Amino acid sequence: MKICYYPGCTLKTKAKELDRYARLSAEALGVTMEEIENWQCCGAVYPTARDEIATKLSAVRALDYAKHNGGKLLTLCSACHNVIKRVNDDMTNDENIRTKANNYLALDEAYAGETQVIHYLEMLRDIVGFDAIKEKVVNPIGKKIGAYYGCLLLRPGKVMAFDNPENPTIIEDFLQAIGATPVKYPMRNECCGAYVALKNENLPKERSKAIVKNAESHGAEMLVTACPLCLYNIQKNGGMPVVYFTELLAEALGVK
Amino acid sequence: MTRQDTLENIVRISGTDAKKCMKCGKCDGRCPAYNDMDVKPHQFVNYVAEGKLEKLLASHAIWNCLSCMACVERCPRGVAPQGVIEAVRDTVIRMQGNNGIKAEEIPPIVDEMIPQQLLVSAYRKYNK
């Protein structure tokens, strides 16, 4: 099957591996990711002020493109997923934002949240299926790995509807499917310190260290993430190997 | 804008009802930036409800909130402390000359590994 794909700015630059291994693995699993035309940066953070409109338009453009090209939009970067999914919720449920965004964009047909936003992990779980992945594994990973969810995939839980925001299991289930041993640790859904790195570098330093220490004490040898900013903060401050989950998937499927 | 207009605008763009807060402190308990918050998440909510505008606008906490949404997730009353904090930060940075980061401060702290996502999100959060 083919599915519209939104890569985002970082996957074209510092996080090329996240993108490349995702595409290779998807092909091996029978899914072709078709990069949408003329996508624009999503802005990386969802603006929560209710009067923010212009900052949401790039997400709406991507959503509208997908609406006319299969109705699904695949995301991979946690930040892009968070922004696009939440903007889609606004376009569905917030009349003020929907009206103003549509007035500005003047599309042939108004966009009202019709597109289904799917994160790559959700695609693996809900479209491909973890059992099907398990059957295609040629190199079981065989390591003790901590899933590092961070914030963006999970919260706010009501809008993201990704997994249980307090006790997620999707990445652990994924790890199991590729032959790794998932290590659950309490801080797997805590924030790494995010963009505050640019303003107060001590904060991500402390947060990332605490997360790694917590994962270590529960027996993890390494961490996996879907977020380039989490990877950066953890790698810089944490002192534990951290890789993109797609890299492990590609390795397990023998396409790396 | 008058003082009252500014307060009303913060309430409006926060998208949350500060008066529903029952001061249980769960937002503070979960806040990963708690030690760096001079005004705590529950105080943002209370100050808005009590009209303490000056304390809100002068806080350093607006630069340290991570927008991780943990406070929003845990609030048993459906209040969004992060929504209030962002409304206050937006109120500050939408005024001329109040941007949180200056372009010339960036190059010295940029290393080879820094992802675009970090620069874009910081600019979105701190500057207008």
Interface residues (C-beta under 8 A of the other chain):
Chain A: G8 C9 T10 T13 K14 A15 C41 G43 A44 V45 P47 T48 A49 R50 D51 E52 T55 C77 A79 C151 R155 P156 G157 P165 E166 E190 C191 G193 A194 Y195 V196 A197 L198 K199 N200 E201 L203 R207 C227 P228 L229 L231 Y232 Q235 K236
Chain B: R12 I13 S14 G15 P32 A33 D36 W63 N64 L66 S67 C68 M69 A70 V72 E73 A80 Q82 G83 E86 A87 D90 G100 I101 I106 I109 D111 M113 I114 P115 Q116 Q117 L118 L119 V120 S121 A122 R124 K125 Y126
